[in-house]
Amino acid sequence: MPEPVPEPEEFRAGARQWLATVARPRAADEQWGSGSDSVAVFENWTDEQEREHTSRTQEWERARYDQGWGALNWREEYGGPGLPAYYEQLYRTEEAAFDVPHRTEIFPVTQQLVAPAIGIWGTEEQKRRWLRPMLRTDELACQLFSETEAGSDLAAVRTRAVRDGDHWVLRGHKVWTSGARVATWGVAVCRTDPDVRKHAGITVFLVRMDAPGVTVRPIRQMTGGTSFNEVYLDGVVVPDTDRLGPVGEGWRVTLSVLAAERLDSGNLGLDNADRALELAGRLPRPLTGSEQQRAADLYLRTLVQRLIGLRVTAALVAGREPGAEASVGKLYATETMRRTSDLVSELLGPRLVADTGEWGTYAWTEHVLGAPGYSIAGGTDEIQHNILAERVLGLPKEPVR
């Protein structure tokens, strides 16, 4: 007989109690003006720094998993207690009050996007082979989705997978891949039948990132960092046992991952928005009228964005796929990031672009330069508007010409 689901407050109290035994609480006064002042949207790390931080975060995630605080909505056979999906958000709320490693993008991609897709589409053997290692972060996964020619239209991918007996041979080029340097696996969306309509000729594979023929090349960002990568697949041999879902059903598999990605995007930028508001409150001068207006606007936006996140959670609790709510959350979060940049630019003025060494000033350049990227990442603003137009307003799709 399964254990009863604890009440949310009981669960949160238990999480706080456990966290207090393994991590140091964050002190607000201690945090401001000391320690890291990074507000980067996309990390500006060297290969060595990315690997070191990834390893430290893996240690923390493994400790969570082993102590029963990871994989919260997964069944016992995969190491979890089988709690409702929103309990993960309850846990993250408590964890935010403690000094634990910051989860870079590859961790939610692995645990909240790729693992659930395997849970839906994987064979029993694949679930046994992949789920526990991914949920525990012994193995990490990146997304080999975007291509230079396809843009946001993933159904237009050109990376080819050709069957050769019980293997497939992959050839193509992927871009904008976060975490490719530290990933064990890449989830590759490939064209397996060029002679059918584009949505029908796609198949998804899990590709070993250290396989012969896989080449990862960092993409230099305007911040100077290389968070993203392009990945070349040059005759990469993948066993059919590493195919996820039926041949030709890759579009549906891809949608499973994209839906989870948009669910996870609603809290984007809130930490940095809170940091910007704290900056406004700590300036050694009165705010101008314009600054006061921007700060009040951003404060209200953070409240609304958190309420949108609660609507997404409510949809999950009710057993619905929160497609429209998730698209609204993604659009709103992207705009919050833009307005965070606007407020900070006005507050700091020249100190934003002059590296004087002063804590909490020049560091904001990475937010200002990185925030526009989220109008593209995780589904462009235009794609989100289309989803809302079709699913909420009932507008017809634009005819294909």
C-alpha positions in Angstrom: 0.0 0.0 0.0 1.5 3.4 -1.0 2.5 5.9 1.6 -0.1 8.7 2.0 0.8 12.0 0.4 1.9 14.5 3.0 0.1 17.8 3.3 2.1 20.6 1.5 3.0 22.4 4.7 4.1 19.2 6.3 6.2 18.4 3.2 7.8 21.9 3.2 8.6 21.6 7.0 10.3 18.3 6.4 12.3 19.7 3.4 13.5 22.6 5.6 14.5 20.3 8.4 16.5 18.1 6.1 18.1 21.0 4.2 19.2 22.6 7.5 21.3 19.4 8.2 23.1 19.4 4.9 23.4 23.1 3.7 24.0 26.5 5.1 21.1 28.9 5.2 21.4 32.0 2.9 21.6 35.2 4.9 20.2 38.2 3.0 22.6 40.8 4.6 25.5 38.4 4.1 24.7 37.9 0.4 24.5 41.5 -0.6 27.9 43.0 -1.3 29.8 39.8 -0.8 30.3 36.6 -2.6 29.3 36.1 -6.2 27.5 39.0 -7.9 26.7 37.0 -11.0 23.4 37.7 -12.6 24.3 36.0 -15.9 21.4 34.7 -18.0 23.9 32.4 -19.8 27.0 31.5 -17.9 30.3 32.9 -19.1 32.6 30.0 -18.2 35.6 28.2 -19.6 35.3 24.5 -20.4 37.2 23.8 -17.1 34.9 26.0 -15.1 31.7 24.4 -16.6 33.0 20.9 -15.8 34.0 21.9 -12.2 30.6 23.5 -11.5 28.7 20.6 -13.1 30.6 18.1 -11.0 29.8 20.0 -7.8 26.1 20.3 -8.7 26.0 16.5 -9.5 27.3 15.8 -6.0 24.4 17.8 -4.5 21.8 16.3 -6.7 23.0 12.8 -5.9 22.8 13.6 -2.2 19.2 14.8 -2.6 18.3 11.7 -4.6 19.9 9.3 -2.1 18.2 10.9 0.9 14.7 10.7 -0.7 14.4 14.4 -1.8 15.0 13.9 -5.5 12.8 12.5 -8.3 9.9 13.5 -6.1 7.1 12.8 -8.6 8.6 9.4 -9.8 7.6 6.0 -8.5 9.7 4.1 -6.0 11.2 1.8 -8.7 12.9 4.9 -10.1 14.0 6.2 -6.7 11.2 8.6 -5.9 8.3 8.8 -3.5 5.6 9.2 -6.2 4.4 12.7 -5.0 2.3 15.0 -7.2 4.3 17.0 -9.8 3.9 20.3 -8.0 5.8 19.0 -4.9 9.0 19.6 -6.8 8.2 23.3 -6.9 7.4 23.2 -3.2 10.8 21.7 -2.6 12.6 24.2 -4.8 11.0 27.1 -2.8 12.5 25.8 0.4 15.9 25.0 -1.2 16.2 28.6 -2.5 16.8 29.7 1.1 19.9 27.6 1.4 23.4 27.9 -0.1 23.4 25.0 -2.6 25.0 24.8 -6.1 23.1 26.7 -8.8 21.5 24.3 -11.3 22.7 25.2 -14.8 20.4 24.4 -17.7 21.5 20.9 -18.3 20.1 19.7 -15.0 16.4 20.6 -15.6 16.9 19.5 -19.2 18.0 16.1 -17.9 15.6 15.6 -15.0 12.5 17.5 -16.1 12.5 17.3 -19.9 14.4 14.2 -21.1 13.7 11.8 -18.3 9.9 12.4 -18.5 10.0 11.9 -22.3 11.8 8.6 -21.7 9.1 7.7 -19.1 6.4 8.3 -21.8 8.1 6.9 -24.9 10.8 4.6 -23.7 10.7 0.8 -23.7 10.9 -1.0 -20.4 14.6 -1.7 -21.1 15.3 1.9 -21.9 13.5 3.0 -18.7 15.6 0.6 -16.6 18.8 1.7 -18.4 18.3 5.5 -18.4 15.9 6.8 -15.8 17.7 6.2 -12.5 21.1 7.5 -13.8 19.4 10.6 -15.3 17.3 11.4 -12.2 20.3 11.0 -10.0 22.4 13.0 -12.5 25.0 10.2 -12.9 24.3 10.8 -16.6 23.3 14.1 -18.1 21.5 14.9 -21.4 21.4 17.8 -23.8 19.0 18.7 -26.6 20.2 18.3 -30.2 17.2 20.0 -31.6 17.8 23.4 -33.4 19.5 23.7 -36.7 20.6 26.7 -38.7 18.1 26.1 -41.5 15.2 25.0 -39.4 15.0 27.8 -36.8 12.0 27.4 -34.6 10.4 25.0 -37.1 11.8 21.8 -35.7 9.8 19.8 -38.2 12.1 21.2 -40.9 15.2 19.5 -39.5 17.7 18.2 -42.1 19.9 16.0 -39.9 19.6 12.6 -41.5 19.4 9.2 -39.9 19.7 6.3 -42.3 19.0 2.7 -41.1 21.8 0.1 -41.6 20.6 -3.2 -40.2 20.2 -2.8 -36.4 21.9 0.5 -36.4 21.4 4.0 -37.7 24.0 6.4 -39.2 23.5 10.1 -38.4 24.8 13.0 -40.4 24.0 16.6 -39.7 24.6 19.8 -37.7 22.9 21.1 -34.6 23.2 24.5 -32.9 22.5 26.4 -29.7 23.1 23.3 -27.6 23.6 24.1 -23.9 25.7 21.7 -21.9 27.0 19.7 -24.8 30.5 19.7 -23.3 29.4 18.0 -20.1 26.5 15.8 -21.4 26.6 12.0 -21.6 23.7 11.9 -24.1 22.3 14.1 -26.7 18.6 13.8 -27.7 18.8 14.1 -31.5 15.8 15.0 -33.7 16.5 13.5 -37.1 14.8 13.1 -40.5 14.5 9.4 -41.3 12.0 9.7 -44.3 12.5 12.7 -46.6 9.6 11.6 -48.9 6.7 12.1 -46.5 5.2 15.3 -45.0 7.8 16.9 -42.8 6.1 16.2 -39.4 5.8 12.5 -40.3 9.4 11.7 -41.3 11.1 12.4 -38.0 12.6 10.0 -35.4 14.3 10.7 -32.1 17.6 9.1 -30.9 19.7 9.3 -27.8 23.3 9.8 -29.0 26.4 9.2 -26.9 28.2 12.5 -26.9 31.6 10.7 -26.8 30.7 8.5 -29.8 33.0 8.6 -32.8 31.9 11.3 -35.2 30.4 13.6 -32.6 32.2 17.0 -32.6 31.3 19.8 -30.1 32.4 23.3 -31.0 31.6 26.2 -28.6 29.8 29.3 -29.9 31.2 32.6 -28.8 28.5 34.9 -27.3 28.6 38.6 -27.2 29.3 38.4 -23.5 32.5 36.6 -24.4 31.3 33.3 -22.9 30.6 30.0 -24.6 27.5 28.6 -22.9 26.2 27.3 -26.3 27.7 24.9 -28.7 27.3 23.6 -32.2 27.4 19.8 -32.6 28.4 18.0 -35.7 27.3 14.5 -36.3 29.5 12.9 -39.0 28.6 9.3 -39.6 27.7 8.7 -36.0 26.5 5.1 -35.5 23.6 4.7 -33.1 22.1 1.3 -32.2 18.4 0.9 -32.8 18.0 0.2 -29.1 18.8 3.9 -28.5 15.9 5.1 -30.6 13.3 6.8 -28.5 9.7 6.2 -29.7 8.6 4.6 -33.0 10.2 5.4 -36.3 8.4 8.3 -37.8 6.8 9.4 -34.5 9.6 11.7 -33.5 7.5 14.8 -33.8 5.2 13.6 -31.0 8.3 12.7 -28.9 9.7 16.2 -29.5 6.4 17.8 -28.4 6.7 15.9 -25.1 10.0 17.6 -24.4 9.0 21.0 -25.6 5.9 21.0 -23.4 8.0 20.2 -20.4 10.5 22.9 -21.4 7.8 25.6 -21.4 6.4 24.4 -18.1 9.8 25.0 -16.6 10.2 28.5 -18.0 7.7 30.5 -15.9 10.2 31.2 -13.1 12.9 32.5 -15.5 14.6 35.7 -14.3 12.8 36.1 -11.0 15.9 35.9 -9.0 17.6 38.6 -11.0 14.5 40.8 -10.9 14.5 40.5 -7.1 18.2 41.4 -7.2 17.5 44.5 -9.4 14.8 45.6 -6.9 17.2 45.2 -4.0 19.8 47.3 -6.0 17.2 50.0 -6.3 16.6 50.0 -2.6 20.3 50.2 -1.7 21.3 53.0 -4.0 23.1 55.8 -2.0 20.7 58.4 -3.5 17.0 58.9 -4.0 15.4 57.3 -7.0 14.3 59.6 -9.8 10.6 59.5 -10.8 11.4 57.4 -13.8 13.4 54.9 -11.7 10.6 54.7 -9.2 8.1 53.9 -11.9 10.3 51.2 -13.5 11.0 49.6 -10.0 7.3 49.6 -9.2 6.4 48.1 -12.5 9.0 45.4 -12.1 7.9 44.6 -8.6 4.3 44.1 -9.7 5.5 42.0 -12.6 7.3 39.6 -10.3 4.1 39.1 -8.3 2.1 38.5 -11.5 4.7 36.1 -12.8 4.6 34.1 -9.6 0.8 33.9 -9.8 1.1 32.6 -13.4 3.4 29.9 -12.1 0.7 29.0 -9.6 -1.8 28.7 -12.4 0.6 26.3 -14.2 0.9 24.3 -11.0 -2.9 24.3 -10.6 -3.3 22.9 -14.1 -0.9 20.1 -13.3 -2.7 19.3 -10.0 -6.0 19.1 -12.0 -4.4 16.7 -14.4 -4.4 19.1 -17.4 -1.6 19.9 -19.7 -1.1 23.7 -19.1 -0.3 24.6 -22.7 -1.8 28.1 -22.8 -0.7 28.9 -19.2 2.9 27.8 -20.0 3.0 29.9 -23.1 1.8 32.9 -21.2 4.4 32.2 -18.5 7.2 32.0 -21.1 6.2 35.3 -22.8 5.7 37.1 -19.4 9.1 35.8 -18.1 10.9 37.0 -21.2 9.4 40.5 -20.8 10.3 40.5 -17.1 13.9 39.9 -18.1 13.8 42.8 -20.5 12.4 45.1 -17.9 14.9 44.0 -15.4 17.6 45.1 -17.9 15.9 48.4 -18.4 15.7 49.2 -14.7 19.3 48.2 -14.0 20.6 50.2 -17.0 18.9 53.3 -15.6 20.0 52.7 -12.0 23.7 52.1 -12.8 24.2 54.4 -15.8 27.9 54.4 -16.8 28.8 51.9 -14.0 27.0 49.2 -16.0 29.6 49.3 -18.8 32.8 50.3 -16.8 34.5 47.4 -15.0 35.6 49.3 -11.9 35.6 46.2 -9.7 32.7 47.5 -7.7 30.4 44.6 -6.6 27.0 44.3 -8.3 27.6 46.8 -11.1 29.5 45.6 -14.2 28.3 42.1 -13.6 24.9 43.2 -14.9 26.3 43.5 -18.4 25.9 39.7 -18.8 22.2 40.0 -17.9 21.6 42.9 -20.3 23.4 41.1 -23.2 22.0 37.7 -22.4 18.3 38.4 -21.6 17.3 39.0 -25.3 18.3 35.4 -26.0 15.2 34.2 -24.1 12.9 35.6 -26.8 14.3 32.8 -28.9 15.2 30.0 -26.4 12.6 27.5 -25.4 10.2 28.5 -28.2 10.3 31.9 -29.8 7.9 34.7 -28.7 6.3 34.3 -32.2 5.7 30.6 -31.6 4.1 31.3 -28.2 1.9 33.9 -29.7 0.8 31.4 -32.4 -0.1 28.8 -29.7 -2.2 31.4 -27.8 -3.9 32.6 -31.0 -4.9 29.0 -32.0 -5.6 27.4 -28.7 -7.1 30.4 -26.8 -8.5 32.7 -29.4 -9.4 30.0 -31.8 -7.8 31.8 -34.8 -7.1 29.7 -37.9 -3.6 28.8 -38.8 -2.0 30.8 -41.5 -2.4 28.9 -44.8 0.8 27.4 -46.2 1.7 29.1 -49.5 
